[in-house]
Amino acid sequence: MNKYIKNSHKKALSERKEFTLFGTIGVFIKDPLPQDVSMTDVIMDLEDTIPPHFLYQVETILIGQIKELKDRGVRGAYLDGGIYVTNEQPSDDQLFEDIVHEVAHSVEKMFEYELYADGLVEKEYIGKKIRFLDLLSANGVNVPNRLRYETEYSKMFDEFLFYQIGYEKVAPFTEGLFLTPYASVSVSEYFATAFEHYFVESNPEYVKKICPTLYNKIIEFEKPGE
């Protein structure tokens, strides 16, 4: 009997489609998650990891097969107060990371002026990007010159790095410059990757070492009401 009750409870939890984050943000499962992925555990991890005021501009989180994500070829997106994430998740950790990454983009929007007005973050990013591309050029990789000073996301640059060159070949050239190779594709992803490392990887010292300007910004934003 106890086994039956336990299995029934587990089944009910796996079929649950509505949750709340911090008691105020609606989380909706549009399409089923894999059976071994627990939305309840992911929500508890989010509440233990992310300061509540960082969710100020997030109204809903929707998880499922979402046309906009498929059209853009991405796992998640933050749009107009909503976080949208694919339900194709191999683990709790991946779903957690995907949501945190989009929370980072909402934080970027919330603190856009404080983050970019003084030009220091863009200066740090561009300096690293130029050094990265110079390293590629010095190793025989022909880099289109127009990519050197772009700060906005460029699908061409993204595909150039990960399809033409390949992740394994790119990674060694980003060591000591970017937290991950993907952080090089735009100043926005540069920030989101630092945010993830700070909170998800619990590695503020490494963020401070690699991205000192961003580290100082995150410390500033972390204080509620400032």
N, CA and C of each residue as an Amber inpcrd file, in Angstrom:
protein
   678
   0.8330000  -1.2120000   0.0000000   0.0000000   0.0000000   0.0000000
   0.8700000   1.2650000   0.0000000   1.8930000   1.2820000   0.8710000
   2.7670000   2.4400000   0.9430000   3.4590000   2.6990000  -0.3940000
   3.8740000   1.6060000  -1.0670000   4.5350000   1.7260000  -2.3570000
   3.5720000   2.3230000  -3.3820000   2.3010000   1.8840000  -3.3110000
   1.2810000   2.3970000  -4.2300000   1.0830000   3.8940000  -4.0230000
   0.9710000   4.3200000  -2.7700000   0.7740000   5.7440000  -2.4460000
   1.9770000   6.5590000  -2.9220000   3.1510000   6.0280000  -2.6660000
   4.3810000   6.7260000  -3.0650000   4.4340000   6.8940000  -4.5860000
   4.1120000   5.8210000  -5.3150000   4.1260000   5.8800000  -6.7780000
   3.0540000   6.8160000  -7.3180000   1.8840000   6.8140000  -6.6560000
   0.7960000   7.7000000  -7.0840000   1.1780000   9.1620000  -6.8770000
   1.8160000   9.4330000  -5.7400000   2.2630000  10.8030000  -5.4360000
   3.3020000  11.2620000  -6.4620000   4.2310000  10.3630000  -6.7730000
   5.2780000  10.6760000  -7.7520000   4.6610000  10.9560000  -9.1220000
   3.6620000  10.1440000  -9.5010000   2.9920000  10.3190000 -10.7920000
   2.2540000  11.6640000 -10.8270000   1.5870000  11.9970000  -9.7280000
   0.8500000  13.2690000  -9.6560000   1.7910000  14.4620000  -9.8030000
   2.9460000  14.3750000  -9.1430000   3.9330000  15.4550000  -9.2420000
   4.4660000  15.5850000 -10.6630000   4.7020000  14.4450000 -11.3080000
   5.2580000  14.4790000 -12.6650000   4.2460000  15.0270000 -13.6680000
   2.9490000  14.8990000 -13.3490000   1.9120000  15.3770000 -14.2630000
   1.4520000  16.8020000 -13.9490000   1.9500000  17.3410000 -12.8710000
   1.5650000  18.7080000 -12.4810000   2.0660000  19.7080000 -13.5210000
   1.2300000  20.6570000 -13.8770000   1.5760000  21.5810000 -14.9560000
   1.7480000  23.0310000 -14.5010000   1.3660000  23.3440000 -13.2730000
   1.4780000  24.7330000 -12.7980000   2.2150000  24.7890000 -11.4690000
   3.1430000  25.7350000 -11.3770000   3.9560000  25.9370000 -10.1820000
   4.1050000  27.4370000  -9.9620000   4.6780000  27.8200000  -8.8370000
   5.0420000  29.2240000  -8.6330000   6.4820000  29.3060000  -8.1520000
   7.1320000  30.3750000  -8.5540000   8.4990000  30.6670000  -8.1280000
   8.4520000  31.8850000  -7.2240000   9.0000000  31.7590000  -6.0170000
   8.9330000  32.8110000  -4.9920000   7.4950000  33.2110000  -4.6770000
   6.5580000  32.3000000  -4.9350000   5.1560000  32.5280000  -4.5790000
   4.4160000  33.5090000  -5.4570000   5.0940000  34.1080000  -6.4440000
   4.4480000  35.1430000  -7.2590000   4.5710000  34.9310000  -8.7590000
   5.5880000  34.2170000  -9.1880000   5.8420000  34.0450000 -10.6260000
   5.2770000  32.7040000 -11.0850000   4.3670000  32.7520000 -12.0400000
   3.7630000  31.5240000 -12.5420000   4.7240000  30.7420000 -13.4160000
   4.8220000  29.4290000 -13.1530000   5.6550000  28.5340000 -13.9620000
   4.7160000  27.4990000 -14.5840000   4.6930000  27.4340000 -15.9070000
   3.7250000  26.5870000 -16.6010000   4.4390000  25.5700000 -17.5000000
   4.0520000  24.3010000 -17.3620000   4.5930000  23.2320000 -18.2010000
   3.6270000  23.0340000 -19.3630000   3.9580000  23.6000000 -20.5040000
   3.0910000  23.5020000 -21.6820000   3.1230000  22.0890000 -22.2720000
   4.3110000  21.5180000 -22.3470000   4.5030000  20.1670000 -22.8660000
   5.3260000  19.3750000 -21.8500000   5.0750000  18.0680000 -21.7200000
   5.6870000  17.2960000 -20.6310000   7.2160000  17.3210000 -20.6400000
   7.7590000  17.3870000 -19.4360000   9.1960000  17.2080000 -19.2370000
   9.4910000  15.7140000 -19.1710000  10.7410000  15.3070000 -19.4150000
  11.1020000  13.8960000 -19.2070000  10.7830000  13.4720000 -17.7780000
  10.4500000  12.2120000 -17.5690000  10.0030000  11.7250000 -16.2640000
  11.0140000  11.9450000 -15.1510000  12.3070000  11.8970000 -15.4990000
  13.3120000  12.0400000 -14.4520000  13.7420000  13.4820000 -14.2170000
  13.0250000  14.4440000 -14.8190000  13.2940000  15.8650000 -14.5720000
  12.2050000  16.4070000 -13.6570000  12.6050000  16.9270000 -12.4920000
  11.6540000  17.3890000 -11.4840000  11.5910000  18.9170000 -11.4500000
  10.4450000  19.4590000 -11.8630000  10.2600000  20.9110000 -11.8250000
  10.2930000  21.4220000 -10.4010000   9.7730000  20.6420000  -9.4620000
   9.7810000  21.0390000  -8.0440000  11.2080000  21.2330000  -7.5510000
  12.0980000  20.2860000  -7.8840000  13.4950000  20.4030000  -7.4610000
  14.1750000  21.6040000  -8.1150000  13.8660000  21.8410000  -9.3860000
  14.4650000  22.9800000 -10.0940000  14.0210000  24.2910000  -9.4510000
  12.7470000  24.3890000  -9.1040000  12.2460000  25.6160000  -8.4620000
  12.9160000  25.8370000  -7.1100000  13.0780000  24.7750000  -6.3390000
  13.7570000  24.9170000  -5.0440000  15.2010000  25.3870000  -5.2330000
  15.8730000  24.8490000  -6.2550000  17.2460000  25.2770000  -6.5470000
  17.2920000  26.7490000  -6.9640000  16.3270000  27.1690000  -7.7640000
  16.2660000  28.5740000  -8.1910000  16.0710000  29.4930000  -6.9860000
  15.1630000  29.1030000  -6.0940000  14.8820000  29.9370000  -4.9180000
  16.0640000  29.9800000  -3.9590000  16.8710000  28.9340000  -3.9670000
  18.0630000  28.9020000  -3.1090000  19.2450000  29.6550000  -3.7130000
  19.1710000  29.9300000  -5.0170000  20.3460000  30.4440000  -5.7350000
  20.2240000  31.9110000  -6.1460000  19.0670000  32.2920000  -6.6620000
  18.9080000  33.6270000  -7.2610000  18.2170000  34.5770000  -6.2870000
  18.7990000  35.7440000  -6.0100000  18.1230000  36.7350000  -5.1590000
  16.7510000  37.1050000  -5.7510000  15.7140000  37.1390000  -4.9380000
  14.3480000  37.3780000  -5.4620000  14.2040000  38.6630000  -6.2750000
  14.9400000  39.7260000  -5.9190000  14.7520000  40.9860000  -6.6500000
  15.2560000  40.9110000  -8.0920000  16.0400000  39.8810000  -8.4160000
  16.4860000  39.7110000  -9.7950000  15.3540000  39.2160000 -10.7010000
  14.2550000  38.7470000 -10.0890000  13.1070000  38.2780000 -10.8730000
  12.0330000  39.3500000 -11.0140000  12.3680000  40.5810000 -10.6780000
  11.3850000  41.6670000 -10.6370000  10.6590000  41.8450000 -11.9710000
  11.3550000  41.6530000 -13.0820000  10.7350000  41.8760000 -14.3990000
  10.2130000  40.5810000 -15.0390000  10.3000000  39.4820000 -14.2990000
   9.8010000  38.2030000 -14.8420000   8.3840000  37.9580000 -14.3220000
   7.4440000  37.7960000 -15.2300000   6.0480000  37.5570000 -14.8530000
   5.6740000  36.0790000 -14.9440000   6.1870000  35.4060000 -15.9740000
   5.8630000  33.9880000 -16.1720000   7.0770000  33.2280000 -16.7220000
   7.0670000  31.9250000 -16.4920000   8.0460000  31.0200000 -17.0970000
   7.2550000  29.9200000 -17.7910000   7.4810000  29.7620000 -19.0860000
   6.7520000  28.7670000 -19.8720000   7.7460000  27.7430000 -20.4340000
   7.4400000  26.4630000 -20.2180000   8.3450000  25.3920000 -20.6420000
   7.6130000  24.4750000 -21.6110000   8.1990000  24.2600000 -22.7860000
   7.5430000  23.3810000 -23.7540000   8.1230000  23.5160000 -25.1440000
   7.3500000  23.0350000 -26.1110000   7.7040000  23.1690000 -27.5240000
   7.1930000  24.5350000 -27.9870000   8.0990000  25.4670000 -28.1180000
   7.7130000  26.8500000 -28.3990000   8.2810000  27.2680000 -29.7530000
   7.3930000  27.6820000 -30.6370000   7.7610000  27.9570000 -32.0330000
   8.9080000  28.9560000 -32.1380000   8.8500000  30.0280000 -31.3530000
   9.8840000  31.0680000 -31.4350000  11.2750000  30.5080000 -31.1310000
  11.3480000  29.5860000 -30.1730000  12.6380000  28.9830000 -29.8350000
  13.1300000  28.1250000 -30.9840000  12.2150000  27.3370000 -31.5590000
  12.5950000  26.4690000 -32.6860000  13.0390000  27.2950000 -33.8790000
  12.2970000  28.3680000 -34.1610000  12.6330000  29.2200000 -35.3090000
  14.0200000  29.8410000 -35.1580000  14.3670000  30.1840000 -33.9170000
  15.6600000  30.8340000 -33.6630000  16.7770000  29.8320000 -33.3610000
  16.4090000  28.5630000 -33.2020000  17.4080000  27.5340000 -32.9250000
  18.0650000  27.6870000 -31.5720000  17.2590000  28.0830000 -30.5490000
  17.8100000  28.2990000 -29.2060000  17.0430000  27.4710000 -28.1790000
  17.6480000  27.3120000 -27.0020000  17.0330000  26.5260000 -25.9250000
  16.0940000  27.3790000 -25.0680000  16.3250000  28.6950000 -25.0550000
  15.5130000  29.5610000 -24.2150000  15.5640000  30.9980000 -24.6880000
  14.6390000  31.8040000 -24.1560000  14.6210000  33.2240000 -24.5080000
  13.8830000  33.9950000 -23.4120000  14.2540000  35.2700000 -23.2660000
  13.5190000  36.1800000 -22.3880000  12.8730000  37.2280000 -23.2660000
  11.5390000  37.3270000 -23.2220000  10.8140000  38.2650000 -24.0720000
   9.6660000  38.8980000 -23.2980000   9.6870000  40.2110000 -23.1760000
   8.5600000  40.9660000 -22.6080000   8.0240000  40.3900000 -21.3020000
   8.9010000  40.1470000 -20.3550000   8.4680000  39.6710000 -19.0420000
   8.2710000  38.1710000 -18.9360000   8.4840000  37.4530000 -20.0300000
   8.3270000  35.9950000 -20.0030000   9.6360000  35.2860000 -20.2890000
   9.8670000  34.1920000 -19.5630000  10.9960000  33.3120000 -19.8520000
  10.4320000  32.0700000 -20.5260000  10.9870000  31.7320000 -21.6820000
  10.5200000  30.6000000 -22.4730000  11.6800000  29.6180000 -22.6170000
  11.4250000  28.3560000 -22.2580000  12.4870000  27.3490000 -22.2580000
  11.9500000  26.0510000 -22.8540000  12.7870000  25.3630000 -23.6180000
  12.3800000  24.0770000 -24.1910000  12.1560000  23.0280000 -23.1020000
  11.2480000  22.1110000 -23.3720000  11.0230000  20.9900000 -22.4480000
  11.9530000  19.8180000 -22.7470000  12.7630000  19.9450000 -23.7760000
  13.7240000  18.8820000 -24.1280000  14.9520000  19.0290000 -23.2290000
  14.8400000  18.4700000 -22.0460000  15.8430000  18.6480000 -21.0020000
  16.4210000  17.3060000 -20.5670000  17.7460000  17.1490000 -20.6160000
  18.3360000  15.8810000 -20.2010000  18.4140000  15.6910000 -18.6940000
  18.2760000  16.7940000 -17.9410000  18.4470000  16.6930000 -16.4840000
  17.8790000  17.9230000 -15.7940000  17.7150000  17.8060000 -14.4610000
  17.3270000  18.9720000 -13.6450000  18.3410000  20.0980000 -13.8140000
  19.6170000  19.7310000 -13.8100000  20.6770000  20.7430000 -13.8760000
  20.6010000  21.5590000 -15.1570000  20.3130000  20.8930000 -16.2790000
  20.2500000  21.6190000 -17.5520000  19.0590000  22.5730000 -17.5780000
  17.9110000  22.1250000 -17.0750000  16.7400000  22.9980000 -17.0160000
  17.0160000  24.1880000 -16.1040000  17.6180000  23.9300000 -14.9580000
  18.0000000  24.9850000 -14.0190000  18.9110000  26.0090000 -14.7040000
  19.9370000  25.5300000 -15.3940000  20.8840000  26.4290000 -16.0680000
  20.2130000  27.2310000 -17.1840000  19.3190000  26.5830000 -17.9350000
  18.6150000  27.2870000 -19.0140000  17.7650000  28.4250000 -18.4600000
  17.0810000  28.1820000 -17.3410000  16.2450000  29.2300000 -16.7420000
  17.1180000  30.3500000 -16.1920000  18.2020000  29.9950000 -15.4950000
  19.0990000  31.0230000 -14.9370000  19.6770000  31.8860000 -16.0520000
  20.0080000  31.2760000 -17.1740000  20.5700000  32.0420000 -18.2930000
  19.5790000  33.1080000 -18.7640000  18.3000000  32.7580000 -18.8130000
  17.2930000  33.7320000 -19.2370000  16.9910000  34.7500000 -18.1350000
  17.0930000  34.3270000 -16.8750000  16.9940000  35.2930000 -15.7690000
  18.0960000  36.3450000 -15.9350000  19.2860000  35.8950000 -16.3270000
  20.4000000  36.8210000 -16.5470000  20.0370000  37.8730000 -17.5870000
  19.3580000  37.4600000 -18.6500000  18.9690000  38.4290000 -19.6750000
  17.8940000  39.3920000 -19.1650000  17.0330000  38.9140000 -18.2640000
  16.0510000  39.8260000 -17.6700000  16.7370000  40.8300000 -16.7440000
  17.7550000  40.3730000 -16.0290000  18.5440000  41.2640000 -15.1520000
  19.2890000  42.2960000 -15.9960000  19.7940000  41.8470000 -17.1410000
  20.4750000  42.7660000 -18.0630000  19.5310000  43.8900000 -18.4880000
  18.2920000  43.5480000 -18.8120000  17.3070000  44.5620000 -19.2060000
  16.9870000  45.4910000 -18.0320000  16.8450000  44.9190000 -16.8390000
  16.4660000  45.6850000 -15.6550000  17.5410000  46.7090000 -15.2860000
  18.8100000  46.3070000 -15.4380000  19.9220000  47.1820000 -15.0680000
  20.6860000  47.6800000 -16.3000000  19.9800000  47.8190000 -17.4070000
  20.6460000  48.1510000 -18.6710000  21.4850000  49.4280000 -18.5850000
  20.9130000  50.4570000 -17.9880000  21.6410000  51.7320000 -17.8870000
  22.8860000  51.5740000 -17.0260000  22.6970000  50.9860000 -15.8290000
  23.8220000  50.8110000 -14.9040000  24.9100000  49.9080000 -15.4950000
  24.4940000  48.9690000 -16.3290000  25.4310000  48.0010000 -16.8900000
  26.2650000  48.5890000 -18.0220000  25.6290000  49.4060000 -18.8700000
  26.3030000  49.8260000 -20.0970000  26.5930000  51.3190000 -20.2350000
  25.9710000  52.1570000 -19.4100000  26.0870000  53.6080000 -19.6280000
  27.5190000  54.1260000 -19.5710000  28.3440000  53.5790000 -18.6740000
  29.7190000  54.0870000 -18.5540000  30.6750000  53.5050000 -19.5930000
  30.2000000  52.5440000 -20.3900000  31.0110000  51.9830000 -21.4700000
  32.0830000  50.9970000 -21.0430000  32.2080000  50.7460000 -19.7360000
  33.3060000  49.9030000 -19.2510000  33.1340000  48.4300000 -19.6060000
  31.8880000  47.9400000 -19.5400000  31.6390000  46.5370000 -19.8700000
  31.9230000  46.2850000 -21.3530000  31.4240000  47.1830000 -22.2110000
  31.6630000  47.0240000 -23.6470000  33.1620000  47.1070000 -23.9590000
  33.8590000  48.0060000 -23.2760000  35.3090000  48.1390000 -23.4810000
  36.0280000  46.8420000 -23.0850000  35.6370000  46.2580000 -21.9510000
  36.2340000  45.0020000 -21.5030000  35.9560000  43.8830000 -22.5110000
  34.7030000  43.8160000 -22.9650000  34.2990000  42.7790000 -23.9130000
  35.0400000  42.9140000 -25.2460000  35.0380000  44.1160000 -25.8190000
  35.6690000  44.3280000 -27.1260000  37.1690000  44.0460000 -27.0690000
  37.8130000  44.4550000 -25.9780000  39.2440000  44.1840000 -25.8200000
  39.5360000  42.6940000 -25.8640000  38.6990000  41.9140000 -25.1820000
  38.8810000  40.4610000 -25.1610000  38.5610000  39.8440000 -26.5260000
  37.4980000  40.3440000 -27.1580000  37.0910000  39.8060000 -28.4540000
  38.1910000  40.0180000 -29.4990000  38.7870000  41.2060000 -29.5020000
  39.8570000  41.4960000 -30.4640000  41.0630000  40.5870000 -30.2230000
  41.4320000  40.3930000 -28.9480000  42.5590000  39.5040000 -28.6410000
  42.2470000  38.0640000 -29.0720000  41.0090000  37.6450000 -28.8400000
  40.5640000  36.3060000 -29.2320000  40.6610000  36.1280000 -30.7470000
  40.1400000  37.0990000 -31.5150000  40.1630000  36.9990000 -32.9720000
  41.5910000  37.0990000 -33.5130000  42.4320000  37.8980000 -32.8630000
  43.8410000  37.9740000 -33.2580000  44.5350000  36.6230000 -33.0760000
  44.1990000  35.9340000 -31.9860000  44.7660000  34.6000000 -31.7470000
  44.3230000  33.6160000 -32.8270000  43.0570000  33.6940000 -33.2120000
  42.5640000  32.8270000 -34.2840000  43.3040000  33.1140000 -35.5850000
  43.4400000  34.4200000 -35.9040000  44.1250000  34.8100000 -37.1430000
  45.5670000  34.3360000 -37.1500000  46.2360000  34.4780000 -35.9930000
  47.6360000  34.0650000 -35.8840000  47.7970000  32.5560000 -36.0540000
  46.6970000  31.8220000 -35.8670000  46.7450000  30.3660000 -36.0150000
  46.0680000  29.8940000 -37.3010000  46.0130000  30.8050000 -38.2600000
  45.5710000  30.4280000 -39.5930000  44.0850000  30.4170000 -39.8430000
  43.3010000  30.9650000 -38.8930000  41.8490000  31.0280000 -39.0940000
  41.4990000  32.3920000 -39.6820000  40.9090000  32.4020000 -40.8590000
  40.5630000  33.6540000 -41.5390000  39.3000000  34.2480000 -40.9250000
  39.4600000  35.3680000 -40.2020000  38.3380000  35.9830000 -39.4840000
  37.8510000  37.2160000 -40.2490000  36.5500000  37.2730000 -40.6260000
  36.0200000  38.4710000 -41.3010000  36.2400000  39.7180000 -40.4420000
  36.8420000  40.7460000 -41.0290000  37.2350000  41.9390000 -40.2700000
  36.0560000  42.6590000 -39.6360000  34.9100000  42.6190000 -40.2840000
  33.7500000  43.3700000 -39.7750000  33.2240000  42.8110000 -38.4510000
  33.6600000  41.6060000 -38.0880000  33.2110000  41.0160000 -36.8230000
  33.9580000  41.5740000 -35.6140000  35.0810000  42.2180000 -35.8420000
  35.9900000  42.5570000 -34.7470000  35.3900000  43.5040000 -33.7110000
  34.6030000  44.4760000 -34.1480000  34.1390000  45.5090000 -33.2160000
  32.6390000  45.4380000 -32.9180000  31.9950000  44.3640000 -33.3480000
  30.5610000  44.2110000 -33.0650000  30.3460000  43.7960000 -31.6120000
  29.3620000  44.4140000 -30.9620000  29.0220000  44.0150000 -29.5940000
  27.6810000  43.2800000 -29.5440000  26.8210000  43.5170000 -30.5490000
  25.5170000  42.8540000 -30.5920000  25.6740000  41.4200000 -31.0810000
  24.6780000  40.6050000 -30.7580000  24.7070000  39.2080000 -31.2010000
  24.6740000  39.1340000 -32.7190000  25.5450000  38.3210000 -33.2670000
  25.5920000  38.0900000 -34.7070000  25.4830000  36.5910000 -34.9600000
  24.4160000  36.2010000 -35.6430000  24.2400000  34.7810000 -35.9480000
  25.3970000  34.2820000 -36.8140000  25.8880000  35.1690000 -37.6980000
  26.9910000  34.7880000 -38.5610000  28.2420000  34.4650000 -37.7340000
  28.5150000  35.3060000 -36.7220000  29.6870000  35.0820000 -35.8730000
  29.5200000  33.7980000 -35.0560000  28.3180000  33.6020000 -34.5180000
  28.0090000  32.4000000 -33.7430000  28.2470000  31.1490000 -34.5930000
  27.6800000  31.1400000 -35.7980000  27.8240000  29.9810000 -36.6810000
  29.2600000  29.8180000 -37.1710000  29.9430000  30.9450000 -37.3660000
  31.3550000  30.9150000 -37.7700000  32.1920000  30.1830000 -36.7200000
  31.9300000  30.5090000 -35.4430000  32.7040000  29.9020000 -34.3550000
  32.3760000  28.4260000 -34.1630000  31.1020000  28.1040000 -34.1450000
  30.7030000  26.7750000 -33.7020000  30.4390000  25.7770000 -34.8240000
  30.2340000  26.2670000 -36.0430000  30.0160000  25.3350000 -37.1440000
  31.2120000  25.2890000 -38.0860000  31.7470000  26.4760000 -38.4160000
  32.8880000  26.4910000 -39.3310000  34.1790000  26.0490000 -38.6350000
  34.4080000  26.5690000 -37.4150000  35.6410000  26.2250000 -36.7050000
  35.4250000  25.0130000 -35.8070000  34.3840000  25.0640000 -34.9870000
  34.0890000  23.9620000 -34.0740000  34.4600000  24.2990000 -32.6330000
  33.5790000  23.8850000 -31.7180000  33.7300000  24.2070000 -30.2930000
  35.1000000  23.7970000 -29.7490000  35.5240000  22.5760000 -30.0810000
  36.7880000  22.0620000 -29.5190000  37.9690000  22.9220000 -29.9380000
  37.9550000  23.3920000 -31.1810000  39.0650000  24.2100000 -31.6680000
  39.0150000  25.6340000 -31.1180000  37.8010000  26.1440000 -30.8850000
  37.6380000  27.5180000 -30.3840000  38.0550000  27.6230000 -28.9170000
  37.6790000  26.6270000 -28.1060000  37.8480000  26.7020000 -26.6500000
  39.2510000  27.1030000 -26.1780000  40.3290000  26.5210000 -26.7130000
  41.6610000  26.8890000 -26.2090000  42.0110000  28.3690000 -26.4050000
  41.4480000  28.9870000 -27.4450000  41.7440000  30.3970000 -27.7320000
  40.9640000  31.3630000 -26.8410000  39.9480000  30.8500000 -26.1490000
  39.1620000  31.7140000 -25.2560000  39.6180000  31.6170000 -23.8030000
  40.4890000  30.6580000 -23.5010000  40.9410000  30.4700000 -22.1190000
  41.6460000  31.7270000 -21.6020000  41.2300000  32.1680000 -20.4160000
  41.8110000  33.3680000 -19.8240000  41.1880000  34.6520000 -20.3240000
  40.3500000  34.5520000 -21.3670000  39.6710000  35.7260000 -21.9180000
  38.1780000  35.6980000 -21.6150000  37.5530000  34.5450000 -21.8820000
  36.1140000  34.3770000 -21.6820000  35.8500000  33.1800000 -20.7800000
  34.7500000  33.2290000 -20.0480000  34.3970000  32.1270000 -19.1590000
  34.0160000  30.8790000 -19.9340000  33.4000000  31.0750000 -21.1010000
  33.1190000  29.9770000 -22.0290000  33.2670000  30.5470000 -23.4420000
  33.4730000  29.7050000 -24.4420000  33.5430000  30.2240000 -25.8120000
  32.2930000  30.9970000 -26.2240000  31.1070000  30.5440000 -25.7480000
  29.8580000  31.2130000 -26.1370000  29.8030000  32.6540000 -25.6390000
  30.5090000  32.9610000 -24.5610000  30.5160000  34.3300000 -24.0200000
  31.1050000  35.3280000 -25.0030000  31.8180000  34.8380000 -26.0120000
  32.4640000  35.7390000 -26.9710000  31.5140000  36.2570000 -28.0480000
  30.3060000  35.6700000 -28.1710000  29.4650000  35.9990000 -29.3330000
  28.8070000  37.3700000 -29.2410000  28.6430000  37.9260000 -28.0330000
  28.0640000  39.2670000 -27.8850000  28.2910000  39.7590000 -26.4670000
  28.1500000  41.0720000 -26.2760000  28.3200000  41.6170000 -24.9320000
  27.2040000  41.1350000 -24.0120000  26.0260000  40.8700000 -24.5870000
  24.8930000  40.3630000 -23.8140000  25.1870000  38.9610000 -23.2770000
  25.7410000  38.0910000 -24.1300000  26.0880000  36.7430000 -23.6830000
  27.3150000  36.7640000 -22.7670000  28.1600000  37.7440000 -22.9340000
  29.2970000  37.9450000 -22.0350000  28.7900000  38.1690000 -20.6080000
  27.7500000  39.0080000 -20.4780000  27.1470000  39.2580000 -19.1640000
  26.4150000  38.0160000 -18.6430000  25.5850000  37.3970000 -19.4960000
  24.7720000  36.2550000 -19.0520000  25.6530000  35.0940000 -18.5820000
  26.7690000  34.8870000 -19.2570000  27.6760000  33.8040000 -18.8740000
  28.3400000  34.1000000 -17.5310000  28.7070000  35.3540000 -17.3130000
  29.2920000  35.7360000 -16.0200000  28.2690000  35.5710000 -14.8980000
  27.0250000  35.9440000 -15.1580000  25.9390000  35.7950000 -14.1880000
  25.7770000  34.3190000 -13.8070000  25.7750000  33.4450000 -14.8160000
  25.6660000  31.9950000 -14.5680000  26.8200000  31.4790000 -13.7110000
  28.0390000  31.8740000 -14.0620000  29.1940000  31.4020000 -13.3020000
  29.1580000  31.9030000 -11.8630000  28.6830000  33.1170000 -11.6930000
  28.6270000  33.7040000 -10.3570000  27.6290000  32.9490000  -9.4810000
  26.4500000  32.6770000 -10.0190000  25.3860000  32.0770000  -9.2140000
  25.2920000  30.5560000  -9.3490000  25.3560000  30.0270000 -10.5690000
  25.1790000  28.5930000 -10.7740000  26.4390000  27.8240000 -10.3920000
  27.5670000  28.2920000 -10.9060000  28.8270000  27.6020000 -10.6080000
  29.3640000  27.9720000  -9.2240000  28.7530000  28.9740000  -8.6030000
  29.2020000  29.4750000  -7.2890000  30.7100000  29.7480000  -7.3050000
  31.1330000  30.4670000  -8.3460000  32.5550000  30.7120000  -8.5340000
  32.8320000  32.1970000  -8.7610000  32.4610000  33.0550000  -7.7800000
  32.6680000  34.4960000  -7.9510000  34.1190000  34.8820000  -8.1750000
  35.0410000  34.1660000  -7.5390000  36.4580000  34.5290000  -7.6680000
  36.9670000  34.3480000  -9.0940000  36.4530000  33.3230000  -9.7710000
  36.8640000  33.1130000 -11.1580000  36.2680000  34.1970000 -12.0600000
  35.0230000  34.5800000 -11.7840000  34.4010000  35.6840000 -12.5280000
  35.2230000  36.9550000 -12.3120000  35.6300000  37.1940000 -11.0690000
  36.4340000  38.3830000 -10.7430000  37.7500000  38.3800000 -11.5120000
  38.3510000  37.2090000 -11.6480000  39.6430000  37.0820000 -12.3370000
  39.5040000  37.3200000 -13.8450000  38.4840000  36.7130000 -14.4600000
  38.3420000  36.7690000 -15.9150000  37.5860000  38.0190000 -16.3740000
  36.5620000  38.4210000 -15.6110000  35.7030000  39.5520000 -16.0230000
  35.5720000  40.5460000 -14.8700000  36.6390000  41.2320000 -14.4900000
  36.5900000  42.0940000 -13.2950000  35.5270000  43.1900000 -13.3430000
  35.3100000  43.7710000 -14.5130000  34.2950000  44.8370000 -14.6230000
  32.9020000  44.2650000 -14.3890000  32.6110000  43.1270000 -15.0040000
  31.3010000  42.4970000 -14.8060000  31.1250000  42.0400000 -13.3680000
  32.1700000  41.5350000 -12.7740000  32.1170000  41.1010000 -11.3770000
  31.6570000  42.2690000 -10.4930000  32.2460000  43.4330000 -10.6840000
  31.8750000  44.6050000  -9.8770000  30.4240000  45.0150000 -10.1070000
  29.9510000  44.8780000 -11.3500000  28.5580000  45.2150000 -11.6570000
  27.6020000  44.2510000 -10.9500000  27.9070000  42.9540000 -11.0080000
  27.0370000  41.9530000 -10.3800000  26.9720000  42.1650000  -8.8720000
  28.1070000  42.4650000  -8.2640000  28.1510000  42.7570000  -6.8220000
  27.2230000  43.9240000  -6.4980000  27.2620000  44.9290000  -7.3620000
  26.4260000  46.1280000  -7.1900000  24.9410000  45.7640000  -7.3080000
  24.6000000  44.9870000  -8.3460000  23.2030000  44.6280000  -8.5910000
  22.6480000  43.6890000  -7.5340000  23.5190000  42.9390000  -6.8960000
  23.0940000  41.9210000  -5.9210000  22.4600000  42.5480000  -4.6860000
  22.7940000  43.8100000  -4.4270000  22.2680000  44.4820000  -3.2270000
  20.8520000  44.9920000  -3.5010000  19.8520000  44.4710000  -2.7800000
  18.4650000  44.9050000  -3.0310000  18.2960000  46.4070000  -2.7880000
  17.4990000  47.0210000  -3.6750000  17.1670000  48.4340000  -3.4730000
  18.2560000  49.3960000  -3.8620000  19.3180000  48.8980000  -4.5360000
  20.4020000  49.7970000  -4.9450000  20.5710000  49.7480000  -6.4550000
